[in-house]
Amino acid sequence: MVARTLAELAGPTRGVVELPVRLMWNADRTFDLGDPDQLLWMYENVLRETTRAEDLRVLINGRTLRRVWRLLNLPRGVRQAWESRHRGLRTA
């Protein structure tokens, strides 16, 4: 699943986020977005696991995604799908 535009990704930039079980099966599914490692871990899970555009819109922030893109540990197919749709991520 890839968002049509980065602008539609209006997820939070601060606070604590709890992922739904369908995206994260661990008992502890909460992420403090103020902790850079937790933010990356949350984004990696959402980008790998979601099958719903709405998840992307409410959990991922477009500006933040662009800022952390190169730091994310993503499967090659996920990275290629996003970069082919959003060429700006390649140079982010």
N, CA and C atoms as a LAMMPS dump frame, in Angstrom:
ITEM: TIMESTEP
0
ITEM: NUMBER OF ATOMS
276
ITEM: BOX BOUNDS ff ff ff
-5.0000000000000000e+02 5.0000000000000000e+02
-5.0000000000000000e+02 5.0000000000000000e+02
-5.0000000000000000e+02 5.0000000000000000e+02
ITEM: ATOMS id mol type element x y z
1 1 1 N 0.855 -1.176 0
2 1 2 C 0 0 0
3 1 3 C 0.894 1.231 0
4 2 1 N 0.644 2.117 -0.952
5 2 2 C 1.391 3.366 -1.073
6 2 3 C 0.384 4.508 -1.178
7 3 1 N 0.62 5.563 -0.423
8 3 2 C -0.262 6.735 -0.476
9 3 3 C -0.154 7.411 -1.836
10 4 1 N -1.257 7.992 -2.283
11 4 2 C -1.238 8.702 -3.564
12 4 3 C -0.378 9.956 -3.499
13 5 1 N -0.454 10.674 -2.369
14 5 2 C 0.371 11.874 -2.193
15 5 3 C 0.93 11.896 -0.777
16 6 1 N 2.083 12.543 -0.616
17 6 2 C 2.633 12.696 0.728
18 6 3 C 1.828 13.715 1.52
19 7 1 N 1.2 14.655 0.817
20 7 2 C 0.416 15.698 1.482
21 7 3 C -0.784 15.122 2.236
22 8 1 N -1.31 13.996 1.784
23 8 2 C -2.469 13.408 2.463
24 8 3 C -2.085 12.708 3.764
25 9 1 N -0.806 12.516 4.004
26 9 2 C -0.35 11.822 5.207
27 9 3 C -0.292 12.824 6.352
28 10 1 N -1.336 12.828 7.157
29 10 2 C -1.502 13.842 8.194
30 10 3 C -1.414 13.253 9.597
31 11 1 N -0.598 12.222 9.747
32 11 2 C -0.451 11.584 11.047
33 11 3 C 0.214 12.495 12.064
34 12 1 N 0.211 12.074 13.313
35 12 2 C 0.761 12.899 14.387
36 12 3 C 2.275 13.065 14.275
37 13 1 N 2.757 14.143 14.854
38 13 2 C 4.207 14.394 14.899
39 13 3 C 4.723 14.38 16.329
40 14 1 N 3.817 14.327 17.303
41 14 2 C 4.196 14.305 18.72
42 14 3 C 3.252 13.38 19.465
43 15 1 N 3.684 13.029 20.671
44 15 2 C 2.83 12.238 21.541
45 15 3 C 3.081 10.75 21.424
46 16 1 N 2.158 10.006 21.967
47 16 2 C 2.24 8.545 21.981
48 16 3 C 1.153 7.998 21.069
49 17 1 N 1.534 7.047 20.241
50 17 2 C 0.603 6.432 19.282
51 17 3 C 0.527 4.94 19.589
52 18 1 N -0.682 4.411 19.589
53 18 2 C -0.865 2.964 19.738
54 18 3 C -1.344 2.401 18.406
55 19 1 N -0.59 1.45 17.88
56 19 2 C -0.966 0.821 16.614
57 19 3 C -2.035 -0.231 16.843
58 20 1 N -2.921 -0.402 15.875
59 20 2 C -3.906 -1.484 15.974
60 20 3 C -3.211 -2.846 15.857
61 21 1 N -3.85 -3.853 16.406
62 21 2 C -3.277 -5.206 16.405
63 21 3 C -2.975 -5.681 14.985
64 22 1 N -3.762 -5.273 14.005
65 22 2 C -3.533 -5.736 12.636
66 22 3 C -2.179 -5.255 12.085
67 23 1 N -1.609 -4.209 12.69
68 23 2 C -0.32 -3.688 12.236
69 23 3 C 0.839 -4.113 13.131
70 24 1 N 0.545 -4.455 14.366
71 24 2 C 1.6 -4.815 15.317
72 24 3 C 1.024 -5.837 16.274
73 25 1 N 1.623 -7.001 16.33
74 25 2 C 1.067 -8.103 17.113
75 25 3 C 1.631 -8.171 18.525
76 26 1 N 2.625 -7.363 18.844
77 26 2 C 3.191 -7.354 20.198
78 26 3 C 2.178 -6.819 21.195
79 27 1 N 2.345 -7.219 22.451
80 27 2 C 1.484 -6.701 23.512
81 27 3 C 1.697 -5.195 23.677
82 28 1 N 2.948 -4.753 23.546
83 28 2 C 3.249 -3.327 23.649
84 28 3 C 3.279 -2.74 22.245
85 29 1 N 2.195 -2.059 21.889
86 29 2 C 2.051 -1.488 20.555
87 29 3 C 2.083 0.03 20.591
88 30 1 N 2.626 0.602 21.677
89 30 2 C 2.659 2.053 21.802
90 30 3 C 4.042 2.587 21.451
91 31 1 N 4.049 3.761 20.843
92 31 2 C 5.281 4.388 20.38
93 31 3 C 5.277 5.858 20.782
94 32 1 N 6.355 6.286 21.417
95 32 2 C 6.543 7.691 21.774
96 32 3 C 7.245 8.361 20.597
97 33 1 N 6.541 9.226 19.899
98 33 2 C 7.1 9.853 18.707
99 33 3 C 8.235 10.822 19.034
100 34 1 N 8.411 11.172 20.295
101 34 2 C 9.527 12.006 20.703
102 34 3 C 10.837 11.245 20.775
103 35 1 N 10.76 9.925 20.745
104 35 2 C 11.956 9.068 20.756
105 35 3 C 12.235 8.677 19.305
106 36 1 N 13.361 9.142 18.736
107 36 2 C 13.639 8.87 17.312
108 36 3 C 13.619 7.387 16.951
109 37 1 N 14.114 6.531 17.827
110 37 2 C 14.115 5.098 17.525
111 37 3 C 12.701 4.533 17.488
112 38 1 N 11.852 4.969 18.404
113 38 2 C 10.472 4.492 18.42
114 38 3 C 9.704 5.002 17.202
115 39 1 N 9.972 6.235 16.811
116 39 2 C 9.318 6.784 15.609
117 39 3 C 9.683 5.949 14.385
118 40 1 N 10.964 5.65 14.218
119 40 2 C 11.392 4.83 13.073
120 40 3 C 10.748 3.454 13.116
121 41 1 N 10.717 2.831 14.278
122 41 2 C 10.155 1.49 14.439
123 41 3 C 8.664 1.499 14.082
124 42 1 N 7.942 2.538 14.525
125 42 2 C 6.528 2.632 14.192
126 42 3 C 6.325 2.798 12.684
127 43 1 N 7.066 3.732 12.067
128 43 2 C 6.918 3.965 10.632
129 43 3 C 7.246 2.691 9.844
130 44 1 N 8.293 2.001 10.228
131 44 2 C 8.661 0.758 9.53
132 44 3 C 7.528 -0.252 9.598
133 45 1 N 6.937 -0.415 10.763
134 45 2 C 5.837 -1.368 10.918
135 45 3 C 4.623 -0.977 10.093
136 46 1 N 4.252 0.286 10.145
137 46 2 C 3.073 0.726 9.391
138 46 3 C 3.307 0.563 7.891
139 47 1 N 4.457 1.002 7.397
140 47 2 C 4.727 0.926 5.961
141 47 3 C 4.82 -0.511 5.464
142 48 1 N 5.315 -1.407 6.295
143 48 2 C 5.413 -2.824 5.905
144 48 3 C 4.074 -3.55 5.981
145 49 1 N 3.28 -3.246 6.987
146 49 2 C 2.132 -4.089 7.312
147 49 3 C 0.775 -3.606 6.817
148 50 1 N 0.609 -2.32 6.573
149 50 2 C -0.742 -1.85 6.275
150 50 3 C -1.232 -2.274 4.897
151 51 1 N -2.523 -2.483 4.845
152 51 2 C -3.212 -2.734 3.581
153 51 3 C -4.318 -1.701 3.385
154 52 1 N -4.312 -0.664 4.234
155 52 2 C -5.364 0.35 4.223
156 52 3 C -4.767 1.745 4.054
157 53 1 N -5.286 2.471 3.094
158 53 2 C -4.83 3.852 2.887
159 53 3 C -5.115 4.706 4.116
160 54 1 N -6.212 4.436 4.794
161 54 2 C -6.564 5.211 5.977
162 54 3 C -5.505 5.087 7.069
163 55 1 N -4.913 3.906 7.221
164 55 2 C -3.821 3.749 8.195
165 55 3 C -2.688 4.707 7.88
166 56 1 N -2.336 4.8 6.621
167 56 2 C -1.255 5.705 6.223
168 56 3 C -1.628 7.151 6.539
169 57 1 N -2.849 7.531 6.218
170 57 2 C -3.277 8.921 6.427
171 57 3 C -3.279 9.329 7.892
172 58 1 N -3.658 8.426 8.79
173 58 2 C -3.79 8.812 10.195
174 58 3 C -2.571 8.473 11.052
175 59 1 N -1.671 7.642 10.556
176 59 2 C -0.517 7.244 11.36
177 59 3 C 0.812 7.824 10.875
178 60 1 N 0.914 8.122 9.592
179 60 2 C 2.172 8.599 9.011
180 60 3 C 2.032 10.083 8.673
181 61 1 N 3.068 10.838 8.958
182 61 2 C 3.088 12.255 8.619
183 61 3 C 4.018 12.441 7.425
184 62 1 N 3.532 13.082 6.371
185 62 2 C 4.296 13.221 5.132
186 62 3 C 5.637 13.921 5.307
187 63 1 N 5.658 15.014 6.044
188 63 2 C 6.922 15.739 6.257
189 63 3 C 7.909 14.905 7.067
190 64 1 N 7.383 14.242 8.083
191 64 2 C 8.245 13.389 8.902
192 64 3 C 8.771 12.23 8.077
193 65 1 N 7.914 11.639 7.254
194 65 2 C 8.348 10.53 6.409
195 65 3 C 9.499 10.954 5.505
196 66 1 N 9.37 12.1 4.913
197 66 2 C 10.433 12.598 4.038
198 66 3 C 11.739 12.795 4.821
199 67 1 N 11.619 13.308 6.047
200 67 2 C 12.802 13.579 6.876
201 67 3 C 13.523 12.298 7.284
202 68 1 N 12.775 11.234 7.587
203 68 2 C 13.39 10.01 8.107
204 68 3 C 13.54 8.91 7.061
205 69 1 N 13.134 9.167 5.833
206 69 2 C 13.068 8.124 4.809
207 69 3 C 14.342 7.283 4.725
208 70 1 N 15.491 7.904 4.629
209 70 2 C 16.758 7.173 4.472
210 70 3 C 17.141 6.368 5.703
211 71 1 N 16.55 6.674 6.843
212 71 2 C 16.874 5.965 8.087
213 71 3 C 16.018 4.723 8.286
214 72 1 N 14.947 4.598 7.51
215 72 2 C 14.021 3.48 7.69
216 72 3 C 14.582 2.179 7.137
217 73 1 N 14.407 1.133 7.896
218 73 2 C 14.81 -0.211 7.478
219 73 3 C 13.579 -0.892 6.88
220 74 1 N 13.493 -0.833 5.553
221 74 2 C 12.329 -1.348 4.845
222 74 3 C 12.733 -2.42 3.844
223 75 1 N 11.848 -3.377 3.596
224 75 2 C 12.113 -4.34 2.529
225 75 3 C 12.271 -3.609 1.194
226 76 1 N 13.078 -4.15 0.339
227 76 2 C 13.368 -3.529 -0.949
228 76 3 C 12.1 -3.202 -1.736
229 77 1 N 11.148 -4.119 -1.757
230 77 2 C 9.913 -3.899 -2.506
231 77 3 C 9.105 -2.728 -1.978
232 78 1 N 9.044 -2.586 -0.665
233 78 2 C 8.318 -1.463 -0.066
234 78 3 C 9.014 -0.157 -0.431
235 79 1 N 10.327 -0.122 -0.276
236 79 2 C 11.086 1.093 -0.598
237 79 3 C 10.908 1.456 -2.08
238 80 1 N 11.009 0.488 -2.96
239 80 2 C 10.879 0.755 -4.392
240 80 3 C 9.48 1.249 -4.747
241 81 1 N 8.462 0.658 -4.142
242 81 2 C 7.088 1.075 -4.426
243 81 3 C 6.869 2.532 -4.031
244 82 1 N 7.35 2.905 -2.862
245 82 2 C 7.185 4.287 -2.407
246 82 3 C 8.014 5.244 -3.251
247 83 1 N 9.242 4.875 -3.566
248 83 2 C 10.103 5.775 -4.343
249 83 3 C 9.637 5.914 -5.786
250 84 1 N 9.018 4.88 -6.336
251 84 2 C 8.526 5.006 -7.709
252 84 3 C 7.308 5.927 -7.772
253 85 1 N 6.498 5.95 -6.735
254 85 2 C 5.325 6.828 -6.686
255 85 3 C 5.707 8.239 -6.245
256 86 1 N 6.672 8.332 -5.332
257 86 2 C 7.087 9.623 -4.755
258 86 3 C 8.58 9.811 -4.994
259 87 1 N 8.903 10.29 -6.156
260 87 2 C 10.303 10.418 -6.561
261 87 3 C 11.127 11.295 -5.617
262 88 1 N 10.481 12.226 -4.942
263 88 2 C 11.181 13.078 -3.988
264 88 3 C 11.785 12.317 -2.827
265 89 1 N 11.263 11.139 -2.532
266 89 2 C 11.818 10.335 -1.444
267 89 3 C 13.22 9.828 -1.795
268 90 1 N 13.474 9.617 -3.066
269 90 2 C 14.809 9.139 -3.486
270 90 3 C 15.902 10.115 -3.091
271 91 1 N 15.573 11.389 -3.132
272 91 2 C 16.572 12.404 -2.837
273 91 3 C 16.45 12.956 -1.424
274 92 1 N 15.461 12.434 -0.688
275 92 2 C 15.239 12.942 0.685
276 92 3 C 16.412 12.596 1.594
